Amino acid sequence: MPPELTPELAAWVGRSRTVEEEVGLSAVRRIASMLDLDPGAFRHGDPLPPHWFTLFVAETARHSDLGPDGHPKPGVFLPPIPLPRRMGAGRRVRIADSLRVGDIATRTTEVAAIVPKQARTGPITVLTMRHTIRRGEDLVAVEEFDAIYREAVAPGERSAVAPSVPAPAEAAWREEKLLGPALVFRYSAVTWNAHRIHYDADYARGEEGYPAAVQNGGLTMQLLLDAATRRSSARLAGFSARLTRALYVGDTVVLAGSAVADGTAKAWAADGDGNLCGEVEMEFA
């Protein structure tokens, strides 16, 4: 049976908090260099790529508030869901405007839904958070982000592997990217993500049953959107994305996609064996 939505958890639905951050030039240049762009090409007042809002206004938990996995402890920022493992799964995004270098941005985070389910691997809970990003009173983007909570693996067991689904064979464009440890580390640094499975291979193997340090799904989506939007002159107005299979630090990911047609396009990420690992559907203005 899936875990029940207790009154304590139900009381978290609708709770919100707002954080503020300056979109500083130094931070933008660090992000640009992480993505292999010329950091000196960015100046104060420049608009950023529309999907880059995900790289700013992160929660800044005190170090003493982190749990053993590197996430903030349950009940600090997120509901105390009684399942220890947490992984990002998907997001749905509407983009109204772009952040600019020097903006003061705010992100209001609301607990939108907590849904217990029974999966093939056991009980899970899906947490949906709604993020609203603004520049003053002006709306920049609204994102709904899903995270899946599941039981821990028993000591010595391997984490379950998602079913193999082949990535599409036909693509209008295709490129490869090495998910090296330095890239994954820098992404975790600029997004202030301390989840240990992304940089501590011993922890990932010994505690969570993965074969290696796990690629950050946010970085997979960042690289995929960067690659897709480079191939369109239209403005990205929204996207929906989901992660379907784990990639690991040291893997080479294949990024591919369709051409824009009628204002929409699709892109996907695959591992070296051709398995679909993530996909995104985009809308352009």
C-alpha positions in Angstrom: 0.0 0.0 0.0 1.3 3.5 -0.7 1.9 5.8 2.2 -1.1 7.8 3.3 -1.3 11.6 3.1 -1.3 12.3 6.8 -2.9 15.4 8.2 0.6 16.7 9.0 1.6 16.5 5.3 -1.8 17.8 4.1 -1.2 20.9 6.2 1.9 21.7 4.1 -0.1 22.0 0.8 -0.4 25.7 0.0 2.5 26.8 2.2 4.9 29.2 0.5 8.0 31.2 1.0 9.8 33.8 -1.0 13.5 34.3 -1.5 15.4 37.1 -3.3 18.6 37.2 -5.2 20.6 39.7 -7.3 21.4 38.3 -10.7 25.0 39.4 -10.4 27.4 39.7 -13.2 30.0 37.6 -11.5 27.5 34.7 -11.1 26.4 35.0 -14.7 30.0 34.8 -15.9 30.6 31.7 -13.7 27.5 30.1 -15.3 28.7 31.1 -18.8 32.1 29.5 -18.2 30.5 26.4 -16.8 28.5 26.1 -20.0 31.6 26.7 -22.1 30.5 30.2 -23.2 32.6 33.4 -23.2 32.1 34.9 -19.8 33.4 38.3 -21.0 30.5 38.5 -23.5 28.0 39.2 -20.7 27.5 42.8 -19.5 25.3 44.5 -16.9 21.7 44.8 -18.3 22.0 42.0 -20.8 19.0 39.7 -21.1 19.8 36.0 -20.3 18.5 33.0 -22.2 14.9 32.6 -21.1 15.4 29.1 -19.5 18.3 30.3 -17.4 16.0 31.5 -14.6 16.4 27.9 -13.2 20.1 28.8 -12.3 19.2 31.6 -9.9 17.2 32.2 -6.7 18.1 28.9 -5.0 17.3 28.1 -1.4 20.2 28.7 0.9 19.8 26.3 3.7 22.2 26.7 6.7 24.8 23.9 6.8 23.4 22.6 10.0 20.0 22.1 8.3 21.4 19.6 5.8 20.5 15.9 6.1 23.0 13.1 5.5 22.2 13.0 1.8 23.0 16.7 1.4 19.4 17.8 0.9 17.8 20.1 3.5 16.3 18.1 6.3 12.6 17.3 6.0 10.5 20.0 7.5 13.1 22.8 6.9 11.9 24.0 3.4 10.1 20.9 2.2 7.4 18.7 3.7 8.5 15.9 6.1 7.7 13.1 3.7 8.7 9.9 5.4 10.6 8.4 2.5 14.3 9.1 2.5 15.3 9.2 -1.2 14.4 12.2 -3.3 15.0 12.6 -7.1 13.8 15.2 -9.6 11.4 13.8 -12.2 9.8 16.5 -14.4 8.8 20.1 -14.8 6.2 22.2 -16.6 7.3 25.8 -17.4 5.7 29.0 -18.8 8.1 31.8 -19.6 6.9 35.4 -19.8 10.2 37.2 -19.9 13.9 36.8 -19.4 16.0 37.7 -16.4 18.7 40.4 -17.0 22.1 40.8 -15.5 21.7 43.0 -12.5 18.0 42.2 -11.8 16.7 41.7 -8.3 14.7 38.5 -8.7 12.3 36.8 -6.3 11.1 33.2 -6.3 8.0 32.3 -4.4 7.9 28.6 -3.8 4.5 26.9 -3.0 3.8 23.3 -2.1 1.3 22.6 -4.9 0.6 18.9 -4.2 1.7 15.8 -2.3 0.5 12.6 -3.9 1.3 9.1 -2.4 1.4 6.3 -5.1 2.3 2.7 -5.5 5.0 2.2 -8.1 6.5 -1.0 -9.5 9.5 -0.5 -7.1 7.3 0.1 -4.0 5.5 3.1 -2.4 6.5 6.5 -3.6 5.3 10.1 -3.0 5.2 12.7 -5.7 5.8 16.3 -4.4 4.9 19.1 -6.8 6.4 22.5 -6.0 5.3 25.7 -7.9 7.9 28.3 -8.4 7.0 31.8 -9.5 9.9 34.0 -10.5 9.5 37.8 -10.7 11.4 41.0 -11.3 9.7 43.4 -9.0 6.0 43.1 -10.1 6.8 41.7 -13.5 6.4 38.0 -14.0 9.3 36.1 -15.5 8.3 32.5 -15.3 6.1 29.9 -13.5 7.5 26.4 -13.0 5.9 23.3 -11.6 8.6 20.9 -10.5 7.9 17.2 -9.5 10.2 15.3 -7.2 9.8 11.6 -6.3 10.4 10.3 -2.8 11.0 6.5 -2.4 12.2 4.0 0.1 15.9 3.5 0.7 17.6 0.4 -0.8 18.7 -2.3 1.7 22.5 -2.4 2.4 24.3 -4.0 -0.4 21.4 -3.9 -2.9 21.4 -2.0 -6.2 19.0 0.8 -6.9 16.3 -0.2 -9.4 16.9 0.6 -13.0 14.2 2.2 -15.1 12.9 0.1 -18.0 14.9 0.5 -21.2 13.1 2.6 -23.9 15.0 3.5 -27.1 15.5 7.1 -28.0 14.1 8.3 -31.3 16.2 7.3 -34.3 15.5 10.3 -36.5 16.7 13.7 -35.5 17.2 17.1 -37.2 20.3 17.7 -35.1 22.5 15.8 -32.8 25.5 16.4 -30.5 27.4 14.7 -27.8 28.5 16.0 -24.4 30.8 14.5 -21.8 29.3 14.7 -18.4 32.7 14.9 -16.7 33.1 15.4 -12.9 34.2 19.0 -13.2 31.1 20.0 -15.2 28.7 18.2 -12.8 30.6 19.8 -9.8 30.4 23.3 -11.3 26.7 22.9 -12.0 26.0 21.8 -8.4 28.1 24.7 -7.2 26.3 27.4 -9.2 22.9 26.0 -8.3 23.9 25.5 -4.6 22.9 21.8 -4.8 24.6 19.7 -2.1 22.8 16.4 -3.0 25.7 13.9 -2.4 24.8 11.4 -5.1 26.0 14.0 -7.7 29.6 14.3 -6.4 30.3 11.6 -3.7 30.6 8.3 -5.6 31.3 6.3 -2.5 28.0 7.6 -0.9 26.1 7.0 -4.2 27.3 3.4 -4.4 27.4 2.5 -0.7 24.3 4.2 0.6 21.9 4.6 -2.4 22.9 1.6 -4.5 23.9 3.4 -7.7 26.9 2.1 -9.8 28.5 5.6 -9.8 27.9 9.3 -9.0 24.6 10.3 -10.6 24.4 13.0 -13.2 22.3 15.9 -12.1 19.0 15.9 -14.0 18.8 19.7 -13.9 22.1 19.8 -15.8 20.8 17.3 -18.4 17.8 19.6 -19.0 20.0 22.7 -19.1 22.3 21.2 -21.8 19.3 19.9 -23.8 17.5 23.3 -23.8 20.8 25.1 -24.5 21.4 22.9 -27.6 17.8 23.1 -28.8 17.4 26.9 -28.4 20.7 27.5 -30.2 19.0 26.1 -33.3 16.0 28.5 -33.3 15.8 32.3 -33.6 12.3 32.3 -31.9 12.0 32.9 -28.2 11.4 30.0 -25.9 8.0 30.5 -24.3 7.6 27.3 -22.4 8.5 23.7 -22.0 7.6 20.5 -20.3 10.4 18.0 -19.4 10.7 14.6 -17.8 13.6 12.4 -16.8 13.2 8.8 -17.6 16.5 7.0 -16.9 19.6 7.8 -14.9 22.9 9.0 -16.4 26.1 8.9 -14.5 29.1 11.2 -14.0 31.6 10.2 -16.7 29.0 9.2 -19.3 28.8 10.8 -22.7 25.2 12.0 -23.3 23.7 12.2 -26.8 21.5 15.4 -27.2 19.2 15.4 -30.2 16.0 16.9 -31.4 13.5 17.9 -34.1 13.4 21.1 -36.0 10.9 23.8 -34.9 7.5 23.3 -36.7 4.4 25.3 -36.0 6.1 26.9 -33.0 6.9 23.6 -31.3 9.9 21.2 -31.1 11.0 18.2 -29.2 14.4 17.3 -27.9 15.8 14.3 -26.0 18.8 12.9 -24.2 20.1 9.4 -24.6 22.9 7.3 -23.1 25.7 5.5 -25.0 23.4 2.5 -25.5 20.7 4.5 -27.1 18.3 4.5 -24.1 16.1 7.4 -23.7 17.1 9.3 -20.5 15.1 12.6 -20.7 12.9 14.5 -23.1 11.5 18.0 -23.4 8.7 19.5 -25.5 9.1 23.2 -26.2 6.9 26.1 -27.3 8.3 29.1 -29.1 6.9 32.6 -29.5 
